[in-house]
Amino acid sequence: MTDQSNKQAEPAGDAQSREATSGAPSARRRALVRGAAAAVPTILTLHSGAALARSSNLISTVNTLADNDPANCLDTFSLNEQPTGVYDLGADPRDAQVNVIPTGEYYNADKTALVNRKDMCEAGGTYWRKQNGNFTQVNVSRGGLVSATALQSFVGRINIKEI
């Protein structure tokens, strides 16, 4: 005979909840392993530090320019164009040149027609800026407009010249 005086009857609900609780840690473990396995492809596709640094020297051009903003004209002569409108500044962005064309009145080479700054940037060449009734010759390298926000990424690492 066994002594059952110290044992009390356990309600059915308590036994089920204890079984569910004891299974919970292994369910959590399985979910953790599944989550870790899902992250493995992501971890394996990370780029090397050199590739990531190289991709950070890409800059794209913009198509619009607000009337009151200076035109930041990226000289694209020595740059490699990637997809349309994206340029690789190379290993050293200090080799790149941005000509800032301030707001104002600009005329073509023979001073007979007004020219907008976007067209000046895209065509390059010699133009005339009219200021206080006087004309000043400005030379613009052919290129593409870049935003001031994009240039912030390269502050101190790119040549910026106001014309």
N, C-alpha and C positions, 0 to 999 in steps of 0.2 A: 504494500500500500504506500501510496505517496501522500505526503503532507500537503494539502491544498489550502490550509488555513491562512497562509500569508498571501496567496494569490487571489486577485480580484478579477472578476469577469470584465473583459475589455469590450466597450461598445464597438459595433461593426464599423462605424464611421471613423473612429480613431485608427483602426488598423489600416484602412484604405488610405487615409491621409499620411500615415507614416510610410507606407509603401511608395506613395507619390513623391514624398519629400526625399526619400532615400534614392529615388531615380533621378531627381532634379539635377544633382551635381554632374552625373554622367551625361545628361542631356545638354547641360551648359558646356561641358567639355567638348562634346561632339560639335556644337555650334561654333565654338572657338576654333576647332581644327578646320571646320568647313570654311570659316571666314579667313583663316590664315592661308589655306590652300587657294582661295580665290584671289588673294593679294599677291601670290607668287608671280603670276605673269606680269603684273604691274611693276614689281620690283625688278624683274629681269629685263624690262624694256627701258629702263632709265638710261639716259645718254651718259657718256663719259664726261668728265669735267671739261676736257678740251672741246668736245663737240658742243656742249652747252655754252661755253664761252664764245665760241665762233658764231653760233646762232644769235648771240646777243648783239652782234655788230650789224644786224640787218635794220634798214630803215625804209619806210614806204612813203611814197609821194601822195599828195592830196590834190583834188581837182578844184576845190573852191578856195576863195580868199575873201575875207571880209574887207570892206572898203577902208576901214580905219586900222587894220592890222598891217604891220610890216610884212613884206613878202620874203620868206626865207627860201632862197633859191639854192638848192643843192647842186653843185657843179658835178655832173655825172660823167665827165670826160674820162676819168681814170677809174671809174667804178664798174664793177660787174653787175649787170642787171640779172636778177633772179626771175621769178615770175613777173609779169607786167607790173611796173611801178614799184618794185621792191629792189633795193640796192644793197649790195654787200660792201661795207666800209673796209673790209679786209682785216688783216691781223692787227693793224694799228690805225684806229679811227683818226689819229692826228694828221693822216695823209689826206683826209677829205676836207673840202672847202665849202662853206655856206656863205653866199653873198646875201646880205640883208638889204632889200630894196625898200627904203622908207616910203611912207605915203607921200603923195605929191603929184604934180603934173609932169608927165613924161611924153616926149615927142620922138618921132622916128628920126632917122639919120639926117634928113634934109629939113627937119623942123616944120613939116607941113601938116602933120596929123598927130593927134593924141594916140598914145599907145597904153594899153593896160599892163600892169606889172606881171600878171600871169603870162601873157604873151611874150613879154620881154624875157622872162625866165626860160620859157620853153624854146624860144628861137635863139636867144643869145645875141650879142652884137653890140653896136654902139648906139646910144640913145642920148637924148638931151633932157635934163631936168630943168623946169622953169620954176624959179623961186625969186620972189620980189622983183619980177620983171627981167631978171637976168637968166641966161641959159648956162648950165654947167654940163659938160660932157661926162657921161657915165658909161662904163664898159661892163657888160654883164656876160658871164660865162653861161653857155647853154646848160640847161638842167631841168629840174623838176621842183615844184613847191613841196616843202615839208612843214609840218605843223610845229609850233613852238613846244607843244607837249612832247613830240617825238625828240626834239632837240634836247630837252631836259635830261634825257637818258645819257647824253653824251657831253654834258657840261664839263669843260676842262679837258675833254679828250677829242675835240673837233675844232678846226679853224673856222671862226666866224668873223666875217669882215663886212662892215657897213659901207655901202658904196655911195 
